[in-house]
Amino acid sequence: MRLRHDERLRKALTPLRGLVPSAGYIPDLLTPGAAGDLSVSLDAIGATPRHVVASQMERLNAARHGRGGPTAGARADATDLAGVVRAIGTYFDTLLRPHLPRIRARVGADVDLRSQALLSGGVQGLLDSLAPYATWRDPVLEVDYPVSRDVALGGRGLLLVPSFFCWRRPTAPADPGLPPTLVYPVAKPPWHLTPEGGKGASHLLGRTRAAVLEAVAGHGRPDGCTSTDIARAVGVAQSSITYQMGVLRDGGLVTSRNSGKNVIHTVTPLGRRILDGA
């Protein structure tokens, strides 16, 4: 519905549809180094050398032709990098910017999780925390990747990038000459960005309480999360979280247990059904 009434957005998506297929190879030029700033990333895309653009377009078109899908006859084109940059900016401002606080909260929660795993278990603990997406079998990190591929680090290290927009499986740059990077999904409900996402739960529980339940369900820790984790994700005072958790616990939607100095909260099957049904 949004596309039908927004001509500017519809025009912006036209060049992006050909460059970002639903499956398979995506040109590395669209995912520059993790600068943490959209303007820096857009500048990097716009400055991609022409020979790199040509090489990646050939690879993309070859991959699409090999799949033999309905769009295999149409060749992807990124010769107008300025147009691609404008399209990405429009897409971001129109569809993503309103959700940026929640996206950042999810990514921040994952960074906290990995940092705690590193502090408590060292590199071994950090790599183990990537399950089920990756398994550490010294000296090899085995990744649940859609194609069979070996990447030798050669002393370069491995950059781990949590991504809200990575789904089901991790991904990585296709160009072996780029810095080794593993992009993996952060935990999130499947309806997190949809217009109706969580609306039913909000009507049933209230907006704040539904957000708290969603934070517990989507935090990503297999053993649950603390009130501090939830307060950071939802953006409310911890004293409010204590009250809301008591109500959700009395309703059978979450459980809580003591673990050292912390209270660990997990969502119950009933709580998940309410969120999924929403």
N, C-alpha and C positions, 0 to 999 in steps of 0.2 A: 504494500500500500504506500509506503514512504517513497519508493522509486516512482510510482505512478504520478505523484504530485510534485516531485522535486526534480526539475529539469537539470539543474546544476549537478546534483548528485548522479543522475543517470548518465550524463556526459562524462563525469569523472570515472565511473565504473567501466566505461567502454574500453579504454586501453588496458585496464587492470585485469579484466576477464581473460584476455588472451595471454597475459603474463603469469597468472597464478592459477594453474589448473587445480581441480579438486583432488588430484592424486598425482604422484610422480614428481619429476624434477621441477624445481622452482629456481630461476636464475639467482645466483649468489649476489648479484649486484643489488637485489632488492632487500638484502639482509646484511647491511654493512656492520662493522664492529659495534659492539654494545656500548654506544656512547652515552646512553641514558638521557639523551636530548634529541627530540624529533628534528629540530632545525639542523643540528650537526649531521644527523643521519641523512636528511634530505640533501644537504650539500654534498655529502659523500656519494650519494646516488647520482646526482647531477654531474659530478666530476669523474665518473667512470670512463676510462679510456675507450675510444671507439673500437679498438681491436678486441677488447674484453667484451664489450656489448655484442659485437658480431659473433664471437665465439660462443657466448652463452645462448644467443638466439638460435644459432644453428643446433646446439645441443637440445634446446627446448623443442624446436620444431621436429627434430629427429625423434625425440621421445614421444611426442604427440602422434606422429605418423606411425610409429611402432605400435602404439596402443590401438590404432585403427578405430578410434571413437568417432562420434558424429562431427566433431570439430577438427578432425585430423587434416582436412583439406585446407583449413584456414591457417596461414602462417602468422605466428606471433611476431610483433615488431616493437622494438624499444629505441628506434633511431631518434625519436623526439623525446630525449631524456627530460627536457624542461616540462613537456606535457605530462610525462609520467610523474614527475615530482609534484606538479600542481594537482594531479589526480589523487595522489596519496594524501596530500595536505587537505584536500576537500573531504575525502573519505574520513580522515581522522577527525576533523573539526565537526563534521555532521553526525557521524554515527558513534564514534568512540569517546570523544572528549567528555560527554555527559556522564560516562561510566568510569572515568579515569580514577576517581578516588577508590572505588571498589576493586578495580583491577590492581591498583598499587597495593591495596591492603592484602590481596591474595598473594601477590608476588612477595611482599614484605614478610608475610607469614612463612612462606617457603624459605626465604633467606634465613629467617630466625631458626627454622627447623634444621637447615643444613649447618648453620653456624654452631648450634648446640651439639649436633652430631660430631662435628670436627673437634670441638672443645672436649667432649667427653670420651671420644673414641679415636681421635687422630684421623689421619687420612683413611685408615681402614674403616673407621666408623662413618666417615663422610661418604665413601663409596658404597658401603653397605646400605646407607640410607636411601640410595637411589633405586632400590628394589621397589616395584617389580620391573622397572624400566631397564635396569642394568644389574649385572652380577659381577662382582670382583673375584677373579680367579688368578691370583698372583702368578705372573706379572701382566695379566690380560684383563681388561674390562670388557665383558661381553654385553652388548647392547641389543635390546629388542628392536632391530632396525628392519625396515621393509625390504632391503636388498642385502645380499652378502657382500661384505666389504671389509678390508683390513686397513687400518690407519696406524702408521708407525709414528710415534711422537718424536723420536729422535732428540730427546732432551728439551723439546719446546714447551712441555707442560700442556695441560688440558683446561680450557675455560668452560665452566659450567654455567649455563644461562637458563634460569627458570622462565617459562613463557606461559602467559595466559592463553595464547592463541595456538599453542601446540596441543594436538589432540591424539590420544590413544598411544602414540609411539614417539620416541625422541627423533630428532632430525639433526643434520649436520651439514656444513658446507660441502658441496660436491667437488670443488677445486682443491686438490691435495696441497697446493701451494699456499693456501690460506691458513691462518693460525688455527690449530686444532680446537674445535668448539663443539660442545654437545648441548643442544637445546632440548629441554625436557618439559613435560606438562606440569603445571601447578594444579593442585587439587581445587575443584570447583564443581558446583551442581551443574548439570547439563543445561538448565534453563537460566543460567545466571544473568545473561544479557538480553533475554527476550523481553518484549514489552509486558507480557503477562507473567514473567518469571516471579514466583513467590506471591502473586497477588492473592490467590486463594488462602495461603497460609497467613498473609497479613490481615485478611478479613477475619479469619478465625482467631488468631492469636494477638493481633495488634502488630503494628509495623516494627516496633523495637524488639518485641519478643520473637517475632518471626525472623528478624535479622540475627538475633542471638542464636536461635536454633540452627539457622543456615550456617553461621560461623562455626558452630560445633561440628556440624555434619561435613563441612567442606574444608576444614582446617588442614587435613592431610596427614596428621600424625596417627599411626596405627593404634597407639595406646591412649589416644585422647589429647585434650589440650587444657591449659590452665585458664583461670579467669582473666589473667593478664593478657593471654593470647586473644581471648574473645573481645575484651575491652578494646584492644588495639585494632582488631579487625572491624568492629562495629563502630568505634569512635564515640563511646560513652564512658562515663565514670565507672570505676570498678565496683563502687558501692551499689550502683544500679544493676550491674551484672549479677551481683550476689543475690539481689531480690528476684531478678528475672529467672535466674537459674533455679531458685527455690520453687517458683511457680511451675516451671517446665518439669522439674523433678517430681513435684506432687501430681502432675498430669501424666506421668509415665513416659515423657518424651525424651528425657535424658537421665543418665545415671552419673553419680559422682562418688569418688573414692579418694582417700588420703594416700599420698605418695611422698614421703618425706615431709618437707615443709609446704608442699603444694597440694591443692585439691585438683584432681584430674577429672574432666568431664567427657563423656562420650554420648552420642546419640543412640537411642534405642530403635529397634525395628519399627515401632509405632511412629516415632519421630520422623524416620526416613520416609515412611509411607505418606505421612502428611505432606512433607516437602515434595515428594515425587508426584503425589496426586494434585498438588497445586499447579 
